[in-house]
Amino acid sequence: GNRTLAITGLIKGDYGTIEIYQDNAGSRTLTLPSGSLVGNGGAGILGLSTTANALDIATFYYNHNGILCWNITKNFN
């Protein structure tokens, strides 16, 4: 189903990668932590693949202002 992501304990300069898999229904959503920014004008929303069983890979960087900055590469099928 749809999920909300919570990340705790970050220190400025931290970064990471997450894999996001759609289930066999597809079109699921992932809500990012409040205040997140997404590259390429994402307006704080990760536009995930909607295809059933799709794999998306998202990376984040916790910047010097304490903001989670995200990039996503979609549809590793």
C-alpha positions in Angstrom: 0.0 0.0 0.0 0.9 3.7 0.2 3.6 4.5 2.7 5.0 7.5 4.6 8.8 7.6 5.1 10.3 8.6 8.4 14.0 9.1 8.9 15.5 9.9 12.3 18.9 10.6 13.7 20.4 12.3 10.6 23.4 14.6 11.0 24.0 17.4 8.5 26.0 15.9 5.6 24.5 12.4 5.8 23.3 10.8 2.6 21.8 7.5 1.5 20.0 5.4 -1.1 16.7 3.6 -0.8 15.0 1.1 -3.2 11.3 1.5 -3.7 9.4 -1.4 -5.1 5.8 -1.3 -6.4 3.7 -4.2 -5.4 1.8 -6.3 -8.0 -1.0 -3.7 -8.1 1.4 -0.7 -8.8 0.5 3.0 -8.5 1.6 3.2 -4.8 2.8 6.4 -3.3 5.6 7.3 -0.9 5.2 10.4 1.3 8.5 12.0 2.1 9.4 13.6 5.5 8.1 17.1 5.9 10.3 19.8 4.3 11.9 17.5 1.8 13.0 18.9 -1.6 13.0 16.9 -4.8 15.3 17.6 -7.7 14.0 18.8 -11.1 11.1 20.7 -9.7 9.6 17.8 -7.8 7.9 20.1 -5.3 8.7 17.7 -2.4 7.0 14.8 -4.1 8.8 11.7 -5.5 7.0 10.8 -8.7 7.3 7.0 -8.5 6.8 4.5 -11.3 3.3 3.3 -11.5 4.0 -0.1 -13.2 3.4 -3.2 -11.1 6.6 -4.6 -9.6 8.7 -1.6 -10.8 11.9 -0.7 -9.0 12.8 3.0 -8.4 16.0 4.1 -6.6 16.0 7.3 -4.6 19.0 9.1 -3.1 19.0 11.7 -0.4 21.4 14.3 1.0 20.8 16.0 4.4 22.2 19.4 3.6 23.8 22.1 5.8 20.4 23.7 6.4 18.9 20.5 7.7 16.8 19.9 4.6 16.4 16.4 3.0 17.2 16.8 -0.7 16.1 13.9 -3.0 16.8 12.6 -6.5 15.1 9.6 -8.1 15.8 7.3 -11.0 12.7 5.4 -12.0 11.6 2.1 -13.6 14.5 -0.4 -13.3 12.6 -3.2 -15.1 
